[in-house]
Amino acid sequence: MNDLQKRIISFAVEIVRLARELKSDYLLTDCLKQIIRSSTSVGANYSEAQSANSLRDFHNKIRIALKEIKETNYWLGFLTEMSPDNHKIIKLNQESIELMKILGAISKKTDPRLRKEGRRAGGQEGKL
């Protein structure tokens, strides 16, 4: 397991812990279910990417993980508005932004369309 995978798992665990803390607020039930689904899906898709059969397959899994972290970030933004003084939510929101940047960079670097353009322009394919 690599460092990013450990970080994504820790993030998802902290989201589940947050959901446990907030579960008494009935009005947040659907939001909490969604944030648990999206945050745990980030790790599942990143993990699948690690055993991808091709660069295209790897890129597709990373793109799905990126979409899921973006959804998680949305729900954290919602929860931040609902509980602006909850430092745990704020910290998780910051972590989701960092994970979005990391996954976004990986996605951009492995995008087959960009890699093809790079070969035409520079004559060489970049290394991962």
Beta strands, then each sheet from edge to edge (+ up, - down):
end
